[in-house]
């Protein structure tokens, strides 16, 4: 699912990302973190985490109602740490010394799956002046040095002697290895599977409904006319004809920056971001009312996983 600017959106949910990190970060390349590599303090590990609410640009201070039910990035990192501690104990039980990679090295651009800084396309003019449509780096740290992980260790950790394949059934269940390996056992103990949640599904639904709203279509038409006056062709902020096209490589071209600034200036002059946010806020309130019990249950599950992960020593 892609929500927001194509250059800054997420094709999968944050819950899925954290699950994949837990499964593969330490083993997809057949390597493990060197001894002591995960000793960095918890505070430092998420010091570069994105703000829960945008602090700059046209989306400053905006938060949609469904965000209250989503897994926050910093909370996800805390849960991942708990999973890692459980996995270390499990691996020791199986006769292996396991030093997991530290979480939080490469934080995303937004704190949750609302992707608010870029939900309605790019919104921060100061950022665009330097990065255009590119997603700015968030002070990502280099991964620690690693040493090869044996097939036996890999199997104990994941339940499979080989790198995990998308959609593959979790292995394990022999030689005392739990189903899905030690990482599978850790997730089950914390009940920390947050993939394909109700909040995720409603998040996509509300965005799709927002794009079809007559008031949104009207403001997009004004935005398109503004862009045409500036010499650019785009039917809406997600049109890749002239906008949403980051140049190849890590830095933007002068043309990309010029288009990005025009894009944001037209959003500002037409009030596009505010209108889309207002419309989607009303849509989400209705969806929350219709699905309140399921959303409350998911929020309680996140809170329980956080408490359980904090209790892991």
Secondary structure, 3 states (H helix, E strand, C coil): CCCCCCCCCCCCCHHHHHHHHHHHCCCCCCEEECCCCCCCCHHHHCCCCCCCCCCCCCCCCCCCHHHHHCCCHHHHHHHHHHHHHHHHHHHHHCCCCCCCCCCCCCCCCCCCCCCHHHCCCCCCHHHHHHHCCCCCCCCCCCCCCEEECCHHHHHHHHCCCCCCCCCCCCCCCCCCCCCCHHHHHHHHHHCCCCCCCHHHHHHHHHHHHHHHCHHHHHHHHHHHHHHHHCCCCCCCCCCCCCCCCCCCCCCCCHHHHHHHHHHHHHHHHHCHHHHHHHHHHHHHHHHHHHCHHHHHHHHHHHHHHHHHHHHCC
